[in-house]
Amino acid sequence: MKVLVIGSGAREHAIVRALCADPEVDLVVAAPGNPGIGRIARCVPIEGGPTDPAGVVALARECEVDLVVIGPEAPLVAGVADALRDSGFACYGPSADAARLEGSKAFAKEVMSAAEVPTGLAHVCTTIDEVAAALDSFGAPHVVKEDGLAAGKGVVVTDDRQVALDHAAACLTKVGGRVVIEEFLDGPEVSLFCVCDGTTAVPLAPAQDFKRVGDDDAGPNTGGMGAYSPLPWAPADLADHVVTRIAQPVLDEMRRRGTPFVGTLFVGLALTSRGPRVIEFNARFGDPETQVVLARLRTPLAGLLHAAASGSLDSVPALRWSDDAAVTVVVAAEHYPGPPRTGDPIAGLDEVATLDDGERTAYVLHAGTALGGDGEIVSAGGRVLSVVGTGPDLADAREVAYAAVGLIELPGSHHRTDIARKAVEGAISLSG
């Protein structure tokens, strides 16, 4: 099988790494990819970029691929999956209409209501007066979400009413600006990916990510600063519950609307005192959770995604998982999540493999990297690297991940030091 992966981040590096380990895969092409992906797969540019449907279709034809996997959300909302399917390619990723589950928070709430999916109460607002009234009706903590795509940074959760109003006002100034004001959901958060073929949903292993930039969830939201899996504190039947109460009803509702969902339904949950509640949906694999979930998946990835793209998930055997744990720590550039400093050389990447000891492994997935003038790897984005550690348990995985981070040198970089710490310490509890 020949596979084309669209994207250039650490999520795509994790996907490419898993595809390269699949014995059924002969060739992996990444577009545009990054220097890390380029070490294990062929990287090519896309004329017009990843959001240009015609350019992606032309590349898929040129490479004669059997499957296209779309990583980021922007190409999905731009209709790249539609163009590929219309041209006869098996594509893992939802249509533009189905991707509205991520592209519009208001649409997602509408679908959840129709499908009777448990979620928080919400008001869709188009004026600041409506925002003020909604904030007062729910009280603090205030949850304000930009309606459209915002790369994980369009959400503000704050006790400060003025901060909430200011964020809403900034969102409303955009063309067609809308915001969703929600009730705050208590309890620990969980990310669960469901592989979907329009009819059937197959859950992957749950993970937890860390959205804030600083330790103990201090500072602004980011695209994600780390993640771990499995979740020793989560209910054993959580994945099955999510499929029954959330993923399957949403698939049924989307199919009823004539927009079947094919791809990854990313369910962001809060395990509240009233049971699991949906915080948000995404229409693709999440970053950085993909890095730890795929580190543990033993079922060959290409066959699973091709079955989803071709509508045959119901014939896939039960997924196989490693008993090992995985932790990923994001190394971010100076000033991130503000405008990052770029162009700095990165040292120590090749030393990470020396930490492998038979039980524990460590490796680096590239996100915001590029090749410098002398061929050296330099920083080229906000989240620069995802450093992954695996081991027999979370403590081992965490220890080797941070040992690997300690070997990497990037001027001005920063990372969280508390990824998976509370889980290791047994300090996470469920309400009720």
C-alpha positions in Angstrom: 0.0 0.0 0.0 1.2 3.5 -0.8 0.0 6.2 1.6 0.1 10.0 1.3 -0.1 12.0 4.6 -1.0 15.6 4.5 0.6 17.9 7.1 3.9 18.9 8.7 3.6 18.6 12.5 4.5 16.2 15.2 1.0 14.6 14.8 1.9 13.8 11.2 5.3 12.6 12.2 3.7 10.1 14.6 1.2 9.0 11.9 4.1 8.5 9.4 6.1 6.6 11.9 3.2 4.2 12.6 2.5 3.8 8.9 6.2 3.0 8.2 6.0 0.2 10.8 3.0 -1.4 9.0 4.3 -4.4 6.9 1.6 -3.7 4.3 3.0 -0.3 3.5 5.5 0.0 0.7 5.8 3.8 0.5 4.8 6.8 2.7 4.8 10.3 1.1 4.3 13.3 3.4 3.3 16.7 2.1 4.9 18.9 3.0 6.3 17.0 5.9 9.3 18.2 8.0 13.0 17.3 8.4 12.2 14.6 11.0 9.6 12.9 8.7 12.1 13.2 5.9 14.4 10.8 7.6 11.8 7.9 7.3 9.6 8.9 4.4 9.6 11.0 1.2 8.6 14.6 1.7 7.2 16.7 -1.2 5.6 20.1 -1.5 2.0 20.7 -2.6 1.4 23.2 -5.3 -1.0 25.6 -3.7 -0.4 24.3 -0.2 -2.2 21.7 1.9 -5.6 23.5 1.7 -5.6 23.5 -2.1 -7.9 20.6 -3.2 -6.6 20.5 -6.8 -3.0 20.5 -5.7 -3.5 17.6 -3.2 -5.4 15.6 -5.8 -2.7 16.2 -8.4 0.0 15.0 -5.9 -2.1 11.8 -5.0 -2.3 11.0 -8.8 1.4 11.7 -9.3 2.3 9.3 -6.4 -0.3 6.7 -7.4 -1.3 6.3 -3.7 -3.9 3.9 -2.3 -4.8 6.0 0.7 -4.6 9.7 1.7 -4.6 10.6 5.4 -5.3 14.2 6.2 -3.7 15.4 9.5 -4.6 19.1 10.2 -8.1 20.6 10.3 -7.7 23.4 7.8 -7.5 21.1 4.7 -10.6 19.3 5.9 -12.6 22.4 6.2 -11.3 23.5 2.8 -12.9 20.4 1.2 -9.7 18.5 0.4 -11.2 15.2 1.4 -14.2 15.8 -0.9 -12.0 16.5 -3.9 -9.9 13.3 -3.2 -13.0 11.1 -2.9 -14.6 12.7 -6.0 -11.4 11.8 -7.8 -11.5 8.1 -6.7 -9.1 8.1 -3.9 -9.6 6.4 -0.5 -9.3 9.3 1.9 -9.2 9.2 5.7 -10.7 12.5 6.8 -14.2 14.0 6.8 -15.9 16.0 4.1 -16.1 19.8 4.5 -19.7 19.5 5.6 -18.9 16.8 8.2 -15.8 18.7 9.4 -18.1 21.5 10.6 -18.2 19.5 13.8 -14.9 21.1 14.4 -15.2 24.2 12.2 -18.2 25.5 14.1 -18.7 25.2 17.8 -22.4 26.3 17.3 -23.0 23.5 14.7 -21.4 20.9 17.0 -23.8 22.0 19.8 -26.7 21.7 17.4 -25.7 18.1 16.4 -25.2 17.1 20.0 -28.6 18.4 20.9 -30.2 16.5 18.1 -28.3 13.3 19.0 -29.1 13.7 22.7 -25.4 13.7 23.5 -24.4 14.8 27.1 -22.7 18.2 27.0 -22.7 21.5 28.8 -25.4 24.2 28.3 -24.4 26.9 25.9 -25.5 30.2 24.3 -24.4 31.2 20.8 -23.8 35.0 20.8 -23.3 37.6 18.0 -23.3 40.8 20.1 -21.4 41.8 23.2 -24.7 42.4 25.0 -25.7 38.8 24.4 -22.3 37.7 25.6 -22.7 39.7 28.9 -26.1 38.2 29.5 -24.8 34.7 28.9 -21.8 35.2 31.2 -24.1 36.4 33.9 -26.5 33.5 33.5 -23.8 30.9 33.9 -21.5 32.7 36.4 -17.8 32.0 36.9 -15.7 30.2 35.8 -16.5 31.7 32.4 -16.0 29.6 29.2 -15.8 31.6 26.0 -15.2 29.8 22.7 -14.6 31.3 19.2 -17.0 29.7 16.9 -14.6 28.9 14.1 -11.2 27.2 13.8 -8.6 28.7 16.1 -5.9 26.0 16.3 -6.7 25.2 19.9 -6.3 28.8 21.1 -9.8 30.2 20.6 -11.0 29.2 24.1 -10.7 31.2 27.3 -11.6 29.9 30.7 -11.4 32.5 33.4 -12.9 33.8 36.6 -12.4 37.4 35.4 -15.6 38.6 33.7 -13.7 41.4 31.9 -11.2 39.0 30.4 -14.1 36.9 29.2 -15.7 39.9 27.6 -12.5 41.1 26.0 -11.9 37.7 24.4 -15.5 37.6 23.1 -15.2 41.1 21.7 -12.0 40.2 19.8 -13.8 37.2 18.3 -16.9 39.2 17.3 -14.8 41.7 15.4 -14.0 39.0 12.8 -16.1 38.6 9.7 -19.1 36.5 10.6 -17.9 36.5 14.2 -19.8 34.4 16.7 -18.9 33.1 20.1 -20.2 30.2 22.2 -20.6 30.9 25.9 -20.8 27.6 27.9 -21.3 26.4 31.4 -18.1 25.3 33.1 -17.7 21.6 33.3 -15.9 20.2 36.4 -13.7 17.1 36.6 -10.6 15.9 34.8 -10.5 16.1 31.0 -10.0 13.2 28.6 -9.3 13.0 24.9 -10.7 10.0 23.0 -10.3 9.4 19.3 -12.8 7.3 17.5 -11.9 6.0 14.0 -15.1 6.3 11.9 -16.3 5.0 8.5 -19.6 6.9 8.4 -21.5 4.1 10.1 -19.2 2.4 12.7 -17.0 4.0 15.4 -13.9 2.2 16.8 -12.4 3.8 19.9 -8.7 4.2 20.4 -7.1 4.4 23.9 -7.9 7.4 26.0 -5.3 10.1 26.6 -5.0 13.3 28.6 -3.4 16.4 27.2 -2.1 19.6 28.8 -3.4 22.8 27.1 -1.9 25.6 29.2 1.6 26.8 28.6 2.8 26.5 32.2 3.1 24.0 35.1 -0.1 23.5 37.1 -2.1 24.8 34.2 -0.8 28.4 34.5 -0.8 30.8 31.6 -2.6 31.0 28.3 -3.9 28.1 26.2 -1.7 26.5 23.6 -2.0 23.9 20.9 -1.0 21.4 23.6 2.2 21.0 25.7 2.2 17.3 26.4 0.1 14.2 26.9 0.1 10.7 28.3 -1.7 7.3 27.9 -3.1 5.1 29.4 -5.2 6.9 32.2 -5.0 4.7 35.3 -7.6 6.8 37.0 -10.3 6.6 34.3 -13.2 4.2 34.3 -12.3 0.9 32.6 -15.4 1.1 30.4 -14.9 4.8 29.4 -14.2 4.1 25.7 -17.2 1.8 25.3 -19.4 4.4 27.1 -18.2 7.2 24.7 -19.0 5.1 21.7 -22.5 4.2 22.9 -23.6 7.6 24.3 -21.6 10.0 22.1 -19.8 8.8 19.0 -22.4 6.4 17.6 -25.3 8.9 18.1 -23.3 11.6 16.4 -22.4 9.3 13.5 -26.1 8.3 13.2 -27.2 12.0 13.2 -24.5 13.1 10.7 -25.6 10.2 8.4 -29.2 11.2 8.8 -28.3 14.7 7.6 -26.7 13.3 4.5 -23.1 14.2 5.7 -21.6 10.9 6.9 -18.5 11.4 9.1 -15.4 9.4 7.8 -12.2 10.0 9.8 -11.2 10.7 13.4 -14.0 12.0 15.7 -11.9 13.5 18.5 -14.1 13.6 21.6 -12.9 16.1 24.2 -14.5 15.1 27.5 -14.9 16.3 31.1 -15.5 13.4 33.6 -17.9 15.5 35.7 -19.8 14.6 38.8 -22.8 14.0 36.6 -20.9 11.7 34.2 -18.9 12.3 31.0 -19.8 15.5 29.2 -18.5 16.6 25.8 -16.4 19.7 25.9 -15.8 19.8 22.1 -15.4 17.7 19.0 -12.5 17.8 16.6 -12.5 16.3 13.1 -9.0 14.8 13.1 -6.3 13.3 15.3 -5.3 15.6 18.1 -1.8 16.9 18.7 -0.1 16.0 21.1 -2.4 13.1 22.1 -1.7 11.2 18.8 1.9 11.0 19.7 1.2 8.8 22.8 -1.9 6.9 21.5 -0.1 5.7 18.4 3.0 4.9 20.5 0.8 2.2 22.2 -1.2 0.9 19.2 -0.1 -2.5 18.0 -2.7 -3.0 15.3 -1.2 -2.0 11.9 -2.4 1.6 11.3 -2.7 1.6 7.5 -5.2 -1.3 7.4 -7.3 0.4 10.1 -7.4 3.7 8.3 -8.0 2.2 4.9 -10.9 0.2 6.4 -12.4 3.4 7.7 -11.9 5.2 4.3 -13.6 2.3 2.5 -16.5 1.8 4.8 -15.5 -1.6 6.2 -14.6 -1.0 9.8 -17.1 -3.5 11.0 -14.8 -6.3 9.6 -11.7 -5.1 11.5 -10.6 -7.4 14.4 -10.4 -5.9 17.9 -7.5 -3.5 18.2 -4.3 -4.6 19.9 -2.5 -2.4 22.4 0.8 -2.4 24.2 0.7 -2.7 28.0 3.4 0.0 28.1 2.6 3.6 28.9 3.6 6.6 26.8 4.4 10.2 27.7 5.1 13.1 25.3 6.6 16.5 26.3 6.5 19.4 23.9 9.6 21.5 23.6 8.4 25.0 22.6 10.3 28.0 21.2 10.9 31.1 23.2 7.9 33.4 23.5 5.4 30.6 22.5 2.3 30.8 22.5 3.1 34.3 21.4 5.0 34.9 18.1 7.9 32.4 18.5 11.5 32.9 18.1 12.7 30.8 15.1 15.9 29.9 13.3 17.8 28.6 16.3 19.9 25.4 15.9 18.7 22.3 17.8 21.4 20.0 19.3 21.2 16.7 21.1 18.5 15.0 18.9 20.7 12.0 18.0 21.6 11.4 21.6 18.0 10.6 22.6 18.2 7.1 21.2 21.0 6.2 23.7 18.3 6.2 26.5 16.7 3.0 25.1 17.4 0.2 27.5 15.2 -2.7 26.3 12.3 -1.8 28.5 12.1 2.0 28.0 12.4 3.9 24.7 12.7 7.5 23.8 12.4 9.3 20.5 11.8 12.7 19.0 8.9 13.8 16.7 9.4 17.0 14.8 6.8 19.7 14.7 8.2 23.2 14.0 11.5 22.4 12.5 13.3 23.2 9.2 16.7 22.7 7.6 19.2 25.6 8.0 21.6 26.8 5.4 24.2 24.2 6.4 21.8 21.4 6.5 21.4 21.6 10.3 18.0 21.3 12.0 16.7 24.6 13.3 13.5 25.8 15.0 10.7 27.0 12.7 7.6 27.3 14.8 6.1 27.6 18.2 5.9 23.9 19.2 9.2 22.7 17.9 9.4 19.0 19.1 7.4 16.3 20.8 9.7 14.1 22.9 8.1 10.7 23.5 9.0 8.2 26.2 7.6 4.7 26.6 8.0 2.3 29.5 6.3 -0.5 31.6 4.3 2.1 33.5 3.7 5.9 33.5 6.5 6.6 36.0 9.0 4.9 33.7 7.7 6.5 30.6 7.7 9.9 32.2 11.2 9.5 33.5 12.7 8.6 30.2 10.7 11.3 28.3 12.2 14.0 30.6 15.6 12.5 30.4 15.4 12.8 26.6 14.2 16.5 26.9 17.3 17.1 29.1 19.5 16.0 26.2 18.1 18.5 23.8 19.5 22.0 23.4 17.4 24.8 21.9 18.2 28.4 23.0 15.3 30.0 24.8 13.1 26.9 24.7 10.7 26.0 27.4 8.5 23.0 28.4 6.2 21.9 31.1 7.8 19.8 33.9 4.5 18.3 35.2 3.2 16.2 32.3 1.6 13.0 33.8 2.9 13.9 37.3 -0.5 13.9 39.0 -1.4 10.6 37.4 1.9 9.0 38.6 1.3 10.4 42.1 -2.3 9.1 42.1 -3.5 12.6 42.6 -6.4 12.6 40.1 -9.8 11.7 41.4 -13.2 11.6 39.8 -16.1 13.5 41.3 -19.2 11.9 42.6 
